[in-house]
Amino acid sequence: MKFVAFERAKQGTGASRRLRITGRTPGIVYGGAAEPILIEIDHNALWHAIKKEAFHGSILEMELAGTEHKVLLRDLQMHPYKQQVQHIDFQRVEARTRMTVKVPVHYTGEEESPAFKTENCLVTHVLTEMTVSCFPADIPDFIAVDLTGLTKGKSLHVKDIVLPKGVKAALKGQVNPVMVSVTPIVEEVEVAPVVVDPKDAKAAKGKAGAKPAAKPAPAAKPAAKK
């Protein structure tokens, strides 16, 4: 994916603010042996570019002063409430340097899996992107994950999938993160309401409110013989 950038002479908060007013977005390119370069990009072109998945996880071709540079998006700062990119950072890509990048995950086959089709389970995509480590030439556009084998009671973890050649998962201290969880759906049983006849209710109320019968008086003892 290609885009055009221009060198930026001035820096600082005031200069960046004036640049945004003119419809440009300030940015920087760093990494490698060369010094960082201050750049600016047309905001409208950038706004359309950031909506594309490839702009976030693949090597980009940046044209700057007639020269093409291979870069990778590293940071994107958005305005708190406006549809405006405040600042953007790129890293230079060097062929012999291993990189750590985030790659989107594409899931397929979920509706054909036993968990979804016959076992009445809820399938949840826990990870929508994966951080991987590889050389620039091996960076995949996305990670494809087939879910047709999902079954009840068995979730899918990072170590369960086969990554493309030359690509390793960067777990960052996590042992084996869950990618997809499988949870049985508990169906609620509706209980039919009990209909009570008004006459029965009145009779039951009358019985509850009635006073208990008085106990019979004890029989009189026979008079003693003289």
KAWOUR-V671413 format. One record per backbone hydrogen bond with DSSP energy under -0.5 kcal/mol. CO is the residue of the C=O (numbers start at 0). NH is the residue of the N-H. Records with the same first field share a line. If there is no record, write none. Layout:
CO->NH + NH
This chain:
0->60
2->62
4->64
5->39
6->8
11->15
12->16
13->17
14->18
15->19
16->20
17->21
18->23
19->22
22->42
24->40
25->87
26->38
27->89
28->36
29->91
36->28
37->7
38->26
39->5
40->24
41->45
42->46
43->47
44->48
45->49
47->50
48->51
51->54
52->55 + 56
53->57
59->61 + 70
60->2 + 62
61->63 + 68
62->4
63->66
66->63
68->61 + 70
69->92
70->59
71->90
74->88
75->77
76->85 + 86
81->83
83->78 + 85
85->25
86->76
87->27
88->73 + 74
89->29
90->71
91->93
93->96
95->97
96->135
98->100 + 133
100->131
102->129
103->142
104->106
105->144
107->146
108->111 + 112
109->112
112->116
113->117 + 118
114->120
119->184
120->122
121->123 + 182
123->125 + 180
125->127
127->104
129->102 + 131
130->169
131->100
132->167
133->98
134->137
135->138
140->103
141->143
142->105
144->107 + 146
146->149
147->113
149->113 + 114
150->153
155->178 + 179
156->159
157->160
160->162
163->166
167->132
168->170
170->173
176->157
178->125 + 126
179->155
180->123
182->121
183->185
184->186
187->189
189->191
192->194
193->195
196->200
197->201
198->202
199->203
200->204
201->205
202->206
203->207
204->208
205->209
